[in-house]
Structure formats: C-alpha cells, structure tokens
C-alpha cells in the first residue's frame, strides 16, 4: 500500500514539475509545439492536464484512468522529441517518456491499491510475499 502511494507520488512530481515549468517559462514548450505547426495554446492545455492528472494520481480518484491518460500523453509527446532526434538529449527524453508510460500502464492495470488509512487491499493482484 505505502509503496504504491510513494510510486504514484513520485510519478506525479514529474508531471507537477512539467506543469510548473510550462506556466513559469512557456517559451521552450511553445517553440516546440509551434515548430510542429500546432497552436501555442496547447502548452496551456498540457500544463493544466499535467497538474490535474498529477493531483489525481496522488489523491486517488480515478487512478487507473489518469494513469492510462498520462501514459498516452507520454507516448504522444515522444513525437516532439523524435522530431528533434538530431540532439541526443531529445532521444534520451523520448526513451524516458516510454519508460514512464510503461510504469503508468502497470499502474493503470494494477490500480491504486488500498488508500492510505484504510488498510484494505483493493485487489489481490500485485506484490505478495512468498508463503512458506
């Protein structure tokens, strides 16, 4: 239960950071989006989505949905980095996006586990210690 929550919190921090970065200095993200011929306002939509989805991962409502939505987001945003593949950093970011999407897909399939404070397990799947 606690490991699931910590994992969700750490993943959410990445998206909170992305939202803050887009709001505080949208220049780089705007240039990337408009460079692909997309409208600049998508940066604000992405920032809002990042923030809402991150809070939902932490607090628990709809964790499976938000994990799946964020996984799709990571896979879609990989395109931006692929388009800039001449820069090795962009390829690294793209692969990290895939790895994050993989973790989110696992979270979407397994669910949030028990909520903190209830002590109940949401499902019997997931980590279970060996029985002897």
N, C-alpha and C positions, 0 to 999 in steps of 0.2 A: 504494500500500500504506500509506504513512505517513498520507496524508490520510484514508483510510478509518478507520484506527485513531484518529486525532485526532478525527474526527467522531463515532465511537462513544463515545469518552471524554467528549466534551463533552455529548452527549445523556445519557449515563449519569450525569454530575454532577447534572443536573436531577432525576433520579429518586432519587439518593442524598440530595440535599438534601431532597426531599419525604419520604423515609423518616425522616431525622433530625428534621425538623420535626414529623412526626406523633408520633414517640417522645418528643421533648423537651417538646412542648406540644400534646397531642392535643385540647385544648379546642375550637379553631375547627373542626377537621375533624369532631370528634364532633358538634358542634352542627349542622353542615351535613348530616351523614348522618342524624342522628336527626330533624332538621327535615323530612326527606322520608319519615319513618316507617320508616327502616331501622334495624337494630340497631347499637348503638355499637361492638360488637366488629369490625365491618367496617373500622374505622380501623386496627386492628392487623393485620388480614389485608392491607390495602392497603400498610401500611408494610413488611411482610415481602416482599410481592410486588415492591414498588419496589426494595428492597435486592437481592434475589436476581436480578431481571431486569437491574438496572444492572451488577452484577458480571459476569453472563453476557455482556452487551454488550462489556464491557472485555476479558474474558479469552478470549472466543471460542467456547466450546461452545454450539452451537445458536443462533447469532446470528440466523439467519432466523426461527426460531420465536419467540425472545424479542422481536425487533423487531416481529413481527406481533402478539404478545400485548400489547406495550406500546402499539401503535397502537390496538388495540381498547380498551384501558384508557383511553387519552386521549379517544377518541371517546365512550366511556360516561361518563367523568367530566365531559364537557362538559355533560351534562344538569344536573348540580348548579349549574353557573354559569348555564345558561339559565334555571333556575328562579329565580335571583336577578337576572334581567336588568334590574331597575329601576336597579341600580348599574352605571354604565358600565364600571367596572373589571372586573366579572364578565363582561361581554360581550367585553372585550379578552382576558381569560384564556381564554374559550371559543374564540376565534379562534386564539389561540396554541396551544391544545391541538390544534386541527385542523391547524395548520402542523407541529407536532411529529409528529402522526400521519402526515402526508404524508411527512416525511423518514424516518420509521420504515418506512413502506410501501416507499419506494425502497430502503432498506437491506435489507428482507426480500426484495425482488425481486432485488437485486444480490448479496447475501451479503457476507461479511466481507472478501473479497479474500484476499490472501496473509496468513498470520500473520506477525507480526514475527519476524524472524530467519531465516525460511526462504527469502525472496527469490522464492518461486514465486507465480505468479498463480493464483487459484482458478478463474477463468473468463475468457474472452476479452471478455466484455461490460464496459462501464464506460468510463471516460476513456481515450482513446488519442490520443496526439499526432498531428497531421496528418503524413502521409508526403509527401515531396516527391520 
